[in-house]
Amino acid sequence: MNENFKLTISRSFTRKVNLGNYESADFWGSYSLEVPSDTKPSEAQAISQELYERAKSDVEQAIEDYKNAKTKAEELKNAEIKAEAIKRIEQGGWPKK
């Protein structure tokens, strides 16, 4: 076999997350690695499994980061609304319509 011939092992992981309000987000990760053509099948399988685990871990971390950022944004928005309400109450209440 040609000594310069290489195999590429690629694995990916994707997950769709329901965001509510009929919205969803796709999170996707992928890894590839070139290996010599004479790599043993058991070694190729182990490499493939490791690439999959890395892609899955990256996706799960991205989902967690997204949810944390969304929670922080909601907390900030709620704090701003509360601060505005306190300010208006201190200034004599809400404007009448």
C-alpha positions as a LaTeX table, in Angstrom:
\begin{tabular}{lrrr}
\hline
Residue & $x$ (\AA) & $y$ (\AA) & $z$ (\AA) \\
\hline
Met1 & 0.00 & 0.00 & 0.00 \\
Asn2 & 1.14 & 3.57 & $-0.64$ \\
Glu3 & 3.08 & 4.85 & 2.39 \\
Asn4 & 1.67 & 8.36 & 1.92 \\
Phe5 & $-1.94$ & 7.17 & 1.94 \\
Lys6 & $-3.84$ & 8.36 & 5.00 \\
Leu7 & $-7.28$ & 7.72 & 6.36 \\
Thr8 & $-9.42$ & 10.43 & 7.86 \\
Ile9 & $-11.64$ & 9.56 & 10.78 \\
Ser10 & $-14.40$ & 12.10 & 11.36 \\
Arg11 & $-17.06$ & 12.14 & 14.05 \\
Ser12 & $-19.68$ & 14.71 & 14.86 \\
Phe13 & $-22.47$ & 15.27 & 17.35 \\
Thr14 & $-25.55$ & 17.47 & 17.03 \\
Arg15 & $-28.38$ & 18.31 & 19.36 \\
Lys16 & $-31.52$ & 20.40 & 18.86 \\
Val17 & $-32.71$ & 22.28 & 21.94 \\
Asn18 & $-36.26$ & 23.57 & 22.39 \\
Leu19 & $-36.07$ & 27.22 & 23.44 \\
Gly20 & $-39.82$ & 27.63 & 23.93 \\
Asn21 & $-42.12$ & 29.94 & 21.97 \\
Tyr22 & $-41.84$ & 27.62 & 18.96 \\
Glu23 & $-38.11$ & 28.29 & 18.72 \\
Ser24 & $-35.23$ & 25.84 & 18.71 \\
Ala25 & $-31.47$ & 26.00 & 18.34 \\
Asp26 & $-29.07$ & 23.50 & 16.80 \\
Phe27 & $-25.74$ & 22.86 & 18.47 \\
Trp28 & $-23.13$ & 20.97 & 16.46 \\
Gly29 & $-19.54$ & 19.87 & 16.94 \\
Ser30 & $-17.17$ & 17.88 & 14.75 \\
Tyr31 & $-13.64$ & 16.50 & 14.89 \\
Ser32 & $-11.46$ & 14.85 & 12.24 \\
Leu33 & $-8.08$ & 13.20 & 12.45 \\
Glu34 & $-5.80$ & 11.80 & 9.76 \\
Val35 & $-4.25$ & 8.45 & 10.61 \\
Pro36 & $-1.86$ & 6.20 & 8.70 \\
Ser37 & $-3.54$ & 3.73 & 6.36 \\
Asp38 & $-2.07$ & 0.82 & 8.34 \\
Thr39 & $-3.87$ & 1.84 & 11.56 \\
Lys40 & $-5.34$ & $-1.24$ & 13.23 \\
Pro41 & $-9.15$ & $-1.42$ & 13.26 \\
Ser42 & $-9.20$ & $-1.48$ & 17.06 \\
Glu43 & $-7.07$ & 1.68 & 17.17 \\
Ala44 & $-9.28$ & 3.35 & 14.57 \\
Gln45 & $-12.35$ & 2.47 & 16.64 \\
Ala46 & $-10.77$ & 3.93 & 19.79 \\
Ile47 & $-9.84$ & 7.12 & 17.92 \\
Ser48 & $-13.35$ & 7.34 & 16.50 \\
Gln49 & $-14.89$ & 6.97 & 19.95 \\
Glu50 & $-12.59$ & 9.66 & 21.39 \\
Leu51 & $-13.48$ & 12.09 & 18.59 \\
Tyr52 & $-17.18$ & 11.45 & 19.20 \\
Glu53 & $-16.83$ & 12.01 & 22.94 \\
Arg54 & $-14.99$ & 15.30 & 22.35 \\
Ala55 & $-17.64$ & 16.53 & 19.91 \\
Lys56 & $-20.43$ & 15.53 & 22.30 \\
Ser57 & $-18.70$ & 17.20 & 25.24 \\
Asp58 & $-18.23$ & 20.41 & 23.25 \\
Val59 & $-21.90$ & 20.48 & 22.26 \\
Glu60 & $-23.11$ & 19.81 & 25.80 \\
Gln61 & $-20.83$ & 22.58 & 27.11 \\
Ala62 & $-22.09$ & 25.00 & 24.45 \\
Ile63 & $-25.69$ & 24.23 & 25.45 \\
Glu64 & $-24.90$ & 24.80 & 29.11 \\
Asp65 & $-23.09$ & 28.07 & 28.30 \\
Tyr66 & $-26.05$ & 29.21 & 26.17 \\
Lys67 & $-28.57$ & 28.43 & 28.91 \\
Asn68 & $-26.44$ & 30.21 & 31.53 \\
Ala69 & $-26.11$ & 33.29 & 29.30 \\
Lys70 & $-29.85$ & 33.29 & 28.63 \\
Thr71 & $-30.58$ & 33.04 & 32.37 \\
Lys72 & $-28.18$ & 35.90 & 33.13 \\
Ala73 & $-29.78$ & 38.04 & 30.41 \\
Glu74 & $-33.24$ & 37.35 & 31.86 \\
Glu75 & $-32.02$ & 38.18 & 35.37 \\
Leu76 & $-30.51$ & 41.44 & 34.11 \\
Lys77 & $-33.72$ & 42.36 & 32.30 \\
Asn78 & $-35.78$ & 41.62 & 35.43 \\
Ala79 & $-33.40$ & 43.69 & 37.56 \\
Glu80 & $-33.71$ & 46.61 & 35.12 \\
Ile81 & $-37.52$ & 46.39 & 35.19 \\
Lys82 & $-37.49$ & 46.27 & 38.99 \\
Ala83 & $-35.13$ & 49.26 & 39.19 \\
Glu84 & $-37.36$ & 51.25 & 36.82 \\
Ala85 & $-40.46$ & 50.37 & 38.89 \\
Ile86 & $-38.75$ & 51.48 & 42.11 \\
Lys87 & $-37.63$ & 54.72 & 40.44 \\
Arg88 & $-41.16$ & 55.48 & 39.23 \\
Ile89 & $-42.70$ & 54.66 & 42.61 \\
Glu90 & $-40.20$ & 56.95 & 44.33 \\
Gln91 & $-41.05$ & 59.71 & 41.82 \\
Gly92 & $-44.76$ & 59.53 & 42.54 \\
Gly93 & $-46.03$ & 56.51 & 40.72 \\
Trp94 & $-46.88$ & 55.45 & 37.23 \\
Pro95 & $-48.18$ & 57.92 & 34.68 \\
Lys96 & $-51.94$ & 57.77 & 34.25 \\
Lys97 & $-53.38$ & 56.94 & 30.87 \\
\hline
\end{tabular}
